[in-house]
């Protein structure tokens, strides 16, 4: 049976450093955070956007209108940033034809959106040219081109753009370098100096792990 395709905007969002968080804080805490992410996503849905599914530490949102997906991701990012003890979010969006079967969605548009999300850094929202072109006239987001990049398992380079919520300016965030949990610096339980700066930690366990092998948790330049 052939299923007709229809246009949609696909949003994938996941939690940075989730594997490290699971290893440090355990499976129960990780499961609680994923459940909370799903609830935050449901609360952030805008317009005709809907939560299609969750996959591990990621959520997939489908919208008919690009504005709905973009408003959703901005509201989700703001909710995650306000959530105490939560990892950072990253997200990717792409628009194009999709095929729906039993409430799930398939096709190249879905695959590219997932790859765009995987390419994003912590606290970064990326989109393809199809989404950028749709959002520019709406004046709901700042759009900055990054040029063409090669994405895993995509046969051609893809133009990527950053999206920033034009209604809010976020303060720089601090993360536990071990579990990648977002921190309120005033409530950090431990601090350690290393390499000319001070690192903050959500727990004494994370601080101890860092003290033993700090080079394992510092990004190489």
Order of alpha helices (4+ residues) and beta strands (2+ residues): beta-alpha-alpha-beta-beta-alpha-beta-beta-alpha-beta-alpha-beta-beta-beta-beta-beta-beta-alpha
